[in-house]
Amino acid sequence: MAGTVVSGVRAVTEALEQARSVNRVYIAKESHAKAAKDLVNRAKAAGIVVDYIPQAKLNDLTDTRDHQG
């Protein structure tokens, strides 16, 4: 994975709103948060690939458990 990793639903949503280059969005399979669902819809509308991955893998990718799904 090259480039900057942005974690957190709000931070990624802000990156999309600012038209920053977003290559892919990872969402925890277990997430049922409305904010995560809204982020998925926004990313898909922008043509960004959305991958649903296990929570443990998301924790590893972000080096934290505080990524909001």
C-alpha positions, 0 to 999 in steps of 0.5 A: 500500500503506497501513499498516505493512509487516512483512517476514521470515517470522518477523516476519509469523508473529509478527504472525499469532500476536499477532492483529495486523491482517494484510491480505495476505502476499507470498511470493517465487515462488522460495521453497521454505523450509519456514518460508514454506510454514508461513506460507502455511498459517497465513495461508490458515487465517486467511483472509488473501490470499497473493500469490506475487510475483517475488523482485525485486518483494518486494525492492522492496516491502521495500526489502531483500533480507533478508526471508527469502522 
